Amino acid sequence: MTIMSVTTAAFTDQRPGTSGLRKKVTVFQQAHYLENFVQSTFNALGNIEGITLVIGGDGRFYNEQAIQTILKMAAANGVAKAIVGQNGLLSTPAASCVIRKYNAFGGIILSASHNPAGPDGDFGIKYNIGNGGPAPENITEAIFQQSQVISEYLTIDNDDISLSTVGSQTLAGMAVEIIDPVSDYAELMAGLFNFTAIKALLAEADFGICFDAMHAITGPYAKQILENQLGAAAGSVINGIPLTDFGQGHPDPNLTYAKELVEVMFSTDAPTLGAASDGDGDRNMIIGANFFVTPSDSLAIMAANAHLIPAYKNGLSGIARSMPTSQAADRVAEHLGIESHETPTGWKFFGNLLDADRATLCGEESFGTGSNHIREKDGLWAVLFWLNILAERKQSVAEIVQQHWQKFGRNYYTRHDYEAIDSQIAKDLMSELENKLPTLTGQTLAGQTISYADNFSYTDPVDNSVSSNQGIRIGFGNGDRIIFRLSGTGTQGATLRVYIESYQDDSDKQQQDTQQTLAELIQVADDLADITKRTGRTTPTVIT
């Protein structure tokens, strides 16, 4: 093996966020750009000689080329073994599963999640640690610091290896194991859920399911588990072939971008359950026949019914939700007498709670739900969870949700996304809004008194680490909330997310239209942040 030391120059913009580093494909295709980030990661980890590393991605454009580069660099840096998904494919939850099952040191996941793909689309890379979860802030910061001073990277001068055949091979002395990307994950799912009951449900003549894989990574997983193992009718999985450009779609499972699924589920002959997942397979959308389930409600309902699931029949240690997620899950936790946690957005914040057994179920309002079975959110797992609930309760999705509201009350909830705003305008908007915070407490808006106004700060209950400036919160005395955040998941401009929530425990007032119910608070949010005035936008890009 000939190890080459390639002279390079540091980049100044390689700061990985909560979801890793995301840029346009053309940025990653720059000379040395990907290599700089990979070597910075290896440097930040210290001595990696002899370790096992898991590598895979969501199949988007540039996925296989990037993996070949990473493999050569891993061999040059002394990695002993690389476990790679066939054809370079591994969903993010499957990668977490594989890291944990084979006790790997960590993994490199190639994905830009729900962002569009293709030659002009987005690409991403992140490092996951040995528990299978995203790298915590101390590691991402170390990677960034290394990227500021890097002057060389190590690689080898070898031909590319084949990623298409399952089995063992070597690359300059490093063992490379190409694995079926689905089998380990499918085995894990079969151990969590009552597949016998789900199979019987799917065999019922009046039960139907439509799963939209959005031409992204979950297609092979859903076809194998839902259709081949559980017996869902052929064609139940739509858009199931992963494409490098995701069929020129936007693989974000929401009411705007999962248009084909929405049309199916809001039709006169809609199937019982509809679901979708995103680019890398870690998000989910749940829809009943003519009935949308918000991600916040989904988390709460899953927690309230967890005792019906074999893996969770002995109870939950706690429930964790991201701060912008509605407070519906908190009421379930209180009812169950277990811990509830409010964390910043970003799945890595759940890792400590899961490892310390302070939480069993976790969820984010951005269509992400998961549990202690891995250390990532998991789209198909959530769908199987709902199928298991439906198999046990023998009710429709709408009936289950409405009965939950009657018992716990309803958190009317919406998220308004303003995408691709000029970055400076977005920063100025948030800065001016934060300047207003000291004067807001005690004011009365829309007939309600503001009880607190702050920029959310989180102290981890396990390691006491502090994460500040995690989103502006405006809370009212009756529990209603307005939250403002800038999202770090896009690659063009900034995305402003506005979350509005109002609690209703009167069952006679739980069937109203969400946007109409929240109309006053939506207007208050616009007025407080001067959204229309500053951005020129009169409507959000996406409403969920």
N, C-alpha and C positions, 0 to 999 in steps of 0.2 A: 504494500500500500504506500503510495506517495502522498504525503500530506502537504498541501500547499497553503502557505500563508499569504493571503491576498491583502494588499494595502488598500485601505479605504478611508473615507472621511466621515466624520460623525454627522448625523442628521439632527435637526433641532426640533422636529415635530413628532417624534416617535413616542409620545406619552400614551401608554395603553390606559383606556378607561375601564369601567366596570365590566365591559364586554370585550376587552382586548383592544387591539389596534384595528381600526377600520378606515380604509381609504378607497379611492377609485382603483380599479384594476391597473390602469395606466401608471398610477403612482407606484404600485408594487412591482411593476415591470421595469422601473428604472434600474439602471445598473447599481448593484450592491444594496438596494433598498431592503428587500426581503432578507438578504444575508446579514445585513447589519442588525436587524431586529432579532433574528434567530441567534446570532452570536452574542448579542447583548443579553438575551435570555439565558443562554448557557453560562455566560460569565457571572450573571447575577445568582445563579444556582450554586456556583462554586465547583468543586471537583465532581464531575459527573461520570468519571471513568467507571465502567462496570455496571451502570444502571440499565434498567429496562424502561423504554419510552413508548407510549402509545401515540400513533399518528393517524389522523383521518380528517375528513371534512364533508361538507354538505353537497359536494359535486358541482359546485358552481364553476364558471369559467376560470381557468388558471389553477384549479385545485390540484390536478395531477402533476403539472409542471412544478408547482411549489413543493409538493411532497418529495419529488426527486431531489430538489435542492436541499431540503431539510435532511433527507436520509444521508446524503453525501457529507453534509456538515456534522451530523450526529456521529458518523463513523470516524471522521477526522478528530472529533472531540472526545473520543474514547467510549462512547455509548456501547454497551455490550450487546443489546438486543432491541430491535424495534418491532412492535406489533402494529400492523397496518391493515386497515379495512380493505377488502378486495376492491380493486379499481379506485382506491383512495377514498372510499366512502365509509363514513361513520356518522350517524346522527350524534348530536351533542349528548343526549342522555345515554346513548349506547356507548359513546366514548367513556363517559363517567363509569358506566357499568363495567367496561373492560378493564379500566385502570384499577378498579376495586377488586374485581375477580382475580386478576393475575398479579396483584400486589405490585403494580408498576410504580416506579419512582414518580412518574407524572405523565402528562400527555400534552401534545400540541394539537389543537383543534383549529381547522381552517374553515371559517364561516364569517359572514356578515349578517347572520341571523335572518331577519325578515326583509332585509334590503334587496332591491332588484339586482339581478346578475347579468352576465354577458360581457363582451369585450369593452363596452362602455359603462358597465355597471360597477358594483362594489365588490370588494374582497376584504377578508379579515383574518386575523390570526390571534390566538390567545393561548396562554399556558394554564393548564390545570394541575393541581398538586396531587399528592398521593392519596388523599381521601376521595379523589374524583371531582372535587369542586374547583371553581375558578380561583386563581391565585389571589391571595389577600393583598391588601394595599402595601404592606411592607415589601412584597416581592415585585409588584407592578412598579412601585417607585424605584426599586433597585434596578429593574430593567431599564427604566427611563434614564436613570443616572448613568448606567453603562453606555447607553446609546449616545450620550453627550460627549464621551471621551474615547469611544472605540476608534482604533486606528488600523485594525486588521481583523480578518476572520479566517477560520480554518475550514478547508474543504479537501476533497480528493478528486483526482482526475480519472474518473471511471465512467463507463457507459451507464445509461439509465437501466434500472432493473425492471422486470415485468411485475406489474401490480395486478394483473388479471387472473392469475392462477393461485388458488388456495394451496398453501404449503410452505415449506421452509426453503430458504436460500441464504446466501451470504453476500455481503457487500463489503469488500476490503476488510474481511475479518469480523465484521459485525453481523450477527445473526438477524435475519429479517423473516418474520412470520406473517404471511398474508392470511388473514382470517375471513371467514364468512361474516359480513358486518351485522347480520340479523340474528344469528343463532344464539349467542350469549344473552342478548337482550330478551329474545323470545322466551328463553329458558327462565330468566328472572321473572318475567311477567306471569308465566304459568305457575310460579311458586307463590305469587302474591294474591291472585284472584281465583274465584271459583269458576274455572273454565267450563266445567260440566253444566253449571246453571246458566252461564252465558250462552253456551252452545244450544241448550234447550230453548232459550229465549229467541235466539236468532232463527231457530227452526220453526217457530210459530208462524202460521200463515199470514197473520195480520201485523207482524212486526217487520219493519224495514229499517235499514241504516244506510246513510250516505256519508262517506268519509272523503273529504277533498284534500288530497296530498299536494295540490297546487304545483304539480310538476317539480316537487322538491324532494328532499331526502327521505321523508316518511313513506313514500309510495311502496318500496319493497317491504318495509316493516309492516305496514297495514295490510298489504296483500297476503303476506305470509301468516300473520296472526289472525286477522279478521276473516279473511276468505278461506285460506287453506286449513288453518287449525280449528277455527271456531265455526266455520261453515256458513258464513254470510254469503248471500247470493253473489255469483260472479257479476262484476260491474258495480258492486257496492262501493268500491274504492274508485274514485274518479280522479283524473289527472295524476295517475299513479306512476308514470315513468319519469324518473328524474332527468331533467334537461339542464345543460350548462347555463342556459339563460332563463330557466324556470318558465319556459314557454312565453317569454317576454312579459310575464306577469309580475305582480308585486306580492310575494309570498308572505303576506301579513294576514293572519286569520281574524279578520274583523268584518263588520257588516258592509264596509265599502269595498275592500279588495277581494273578499271571497264571494264575489257576485254570483258566480254560477251556483254555489251551494245555497246561497240565500234565496235565489229564485226557486230552487227545488223545494226548500223547506217552507217557503211562504206561498205554496201553491195548494190547490184544492185536494190533490192526492199526495200530500207530503208524507214521507216515511216517518217513523216514530222518533228517530234520533238522527240528527245531523251533526257533523263535527269537521273541523279542519285543523291542520297544523301548518307550521311556518317553514322557512327555508332550511333550518337545521334541526327541526323536529322537537324543539323544547317548548313551544307554545301550543295552546289549544283554544278553540272556540266550540262551545256547546250550544246547540239549538234544538228545541223540540219542534213538533209540527206547529208552525205558525207562532212560535214562542222562542224569543231570544233569552238566554241566561247570561247575565253579566258575569265577568270573571270573579268579581267580589262575592256575588251570591253563590257562584259555583263552589268556591273555597268553603264558604260557611255550610253549604248543604252537604258537601263531601265530609266535612268534619262531623256534622250532626248524624251522619249515617255510616260513619266509619266502622261501627260495630258490626255491620252487615258484611264486611269484607274480611276474608280469612286472615290476611296479614295484619289487620288492625283490630281484630275482635277483642283483644285484651285491653283496649283503651289507648288513648293518646296521652303522651307526656305533656304536650303543649301545642299551641298553634302560633305560628309566626306569619305576619303579613308586612308588606312594605307600607310605609307611611301613607302614600296616596291611595292605597286600597281601602275600600269602605270598611266601616267598623262592624259590619255584619258578623264577621268571624269572632269578634271579641265577645259578642253576646252568647255565642255557642260555647266558647271557652268558659265563660262565667257559669253557664248552665251545667257544664260538665265538671266544674270545679278544678280546672287545669290552668296552667300558665298561658298567658297571651302576651305576645311580643310585637312591638311596632319598630320596624327597622328601616334604614334608608333603602332606596331602590337599588337593586343589584343582588343577584343570587348569592354572591360570596358572603353577604352579611348573614345569611341563614346557616352557613357552614358550621360556625362555632356552636350555635344552638343545637343543631342536629348531632354534632359529635359529642356534645355534653349531655345529650338526651334531655334537653330543655324544650324541644319541640319535635313533633312527629310529622305534622303537615305544615306546608308553607305555601304562600301564594302572593302573587303580584297582580295588580289590576291590569297590567299589560298582557293579559291572556297567558300567564305563566302559573302553573301549579305543580307541586311536587311533594315528596316525602323523604323519609330517611332511607329509602331503598337505594338511592344514589345521592349525589350532591349537586345535581342540576335540576332545573324544572324539566318536566317530561310530558310532552303533548299526548302521545298515544297512551301512556299510563293513565292520564286523566280520563280519556275516552273509555278505557276498560273499566275504570272506577265507576263511571256513570252507568255503563252496561251492567255491571255487577249490582248496583243499586236498583236499576230497573228490573233485573231478573228476580230480585228478592221482594221488591215492593209491589210489583204487578200494577203499576200506575203509569200514567203518561208523565212526560217531563213537566208539563204545565201543572199538573196536579201535585207533583212533589214540591215544586217551587212554591206554589200558592199555599200549601199546607205549612211549609216552612215559615212563610211570612205570617200566617195566622198565629203561629206559636212564638216566634221571636221578634215579630215586627219586620217592616220592610225598610231598607235603606235605599231610597231613591238615589240613583247615582249615575253620573255621566262624565265622560272625558272628552274634551274638545282639543283636538290637535291642530296647531297652525304650523304646517310644514314649510321648510325651505325659506324661512324668514332671514333677511339679512342679519348676519351674526352680530354686527355692532348694534343694530336696532334692538335685537333681542336682549343683548347685555344691558343696554341703556334702560330698557323697559324694566328688567328685573332690579337693576340698581335703584331706579327711582321708586319702585314699589317698596323696596326694602327701607328706603329712607322714610317712607310714610309709616312704617310699622309702629314706632313709639307713640304716635298720636292716635292710633286706631282703637286701642282698647278702651271700652266704655262707650264708643260711638254706637248709634242706632242706625242700622241700614236695613231696608226692606222689612221694617217693623221688628227687627231683632237686634239685640245688644251683643256687640263683639266682646267676648270674654278673654280672648288672647290673640295675639298677632306676633308671629316669630319666624325665624329661619331655623328649621328643624335641626337639632343636634342630637346625636345618638351615642350613648355610652354602652359599649358591648358588655352585657352582664357576665360574660365568661372571662374575658381577658382585660376588661376595663379600658380598651382602646376607644378613642373618641373620634367620631366623624361629624364634622360641622358643615353648615351651609348646604343642607340636603333638600331644601325646598321650602318655599314660603307658605305658611299656614295662617289662615284666618278662621278662627273658631268662634262659634256663637254659643250663647248660654244654653240653648236647647239641644246642642250636639251637632247642629249643622256645620258644614265646613266648606271652605273654598281653598284650594291648593294650587300653587303655581310652580312649575319646574321647567327647566331647560333640559331636553333630552340629549344624551350623548351618543345615540345610536345611529344618527344619520351621517352622511359624508358631504352634504351640500347645504350650506347655510346652517340655520339652527331650527329646532322644532320646539315650539312653546306648547307645553301641555297644561291644560287647566282642568281641574277636577272639582266637581260640585256634588255635594252630598246632603241629603235631608232625610231624617228618620221619621217614620210614620207607624205608630202602633195601633191605630184605629183600622180594623179590618175592613170597614166600609169605605176607606179611602186608600186602599192598597191596589186598586185596579186602574189607576189613572195613567195618563200618558206621561212618561218621564220628563220629556223636554218641556211640556206645559207646566208640570208640577214644579220644576226647577227654574222656570222662566225668570222669576224675580232675582234669584241668586245668580243666574247666568248674566243678567244685566249688571248686577252689582260687581261681578268679577270683571266685566268689560270696563266699567267705569273706574274701578280701583286701579287697574293696570293701564288704562288708556289704550286698549288693544287695537280697536278700530282706528283711533287717531294715529297711533304710532306705526302700525303695520299696513294700514289701508285695507285690511281684510274685514269684510262685513260678515263672513261666515267661516267656520273652521274648515280645514281640509278634510278631516275625518271626525265624525261624531260616533262615539260608542257609549 
